[in-house]
Amino acid sequence: MFALAVPVVLSSFLQRFVGIVDIFLVGGLGASSIAAVGIAQVMVFVVMSLSWGVNVGVTVLVSQFWGAGRKDDAGRAAYQALLLAAFVFVVINLLVDLLYSYLDPRIRFQ
């Protein structure tokens, strides 16, 4: 059980470490920059947690189907997972584009 938990804990630690490094990088820019990085890290964590959950579920389905010799069902489950990922990608990009249009022009990327 410990051998299974180590990669998960290490991955979570490294993700948190990236957030800490981001805060150090923008630390000299002021409190609002640090707050923005903190909010962005929360959004990244939510998206990553949801994708990890779907990934675990799809992995279980595909492996169960494959082990039962139902390779067509395994392929169908993997295909549906890819379609879901593409759909979520498009939705998130549309939301980001919509929110980007409401940003103050002084903080938009030029």
C-alpha angles and dihedrals in degrees: 000000000000091000090056094048097050097072091047093050092044092050092049091048092050091049091052089046090056088054091051092050090049090054091050090050094053096032094103093054095070144260096298091056091050090048091050091052090049092052091046091052090054091052091048090049092052093049092045092048092051092047092048090052093051090045092054092048094049092046090054092048095047093046092048092050092044093048091050090053092249095131094159090057090046090053091046092052092049091048092050090050090053090049090050091050091050091048093049089047091055093046093049091047092050091050092049091049091049093049091045090061089061095054121113107263090233092065099040119108110256 
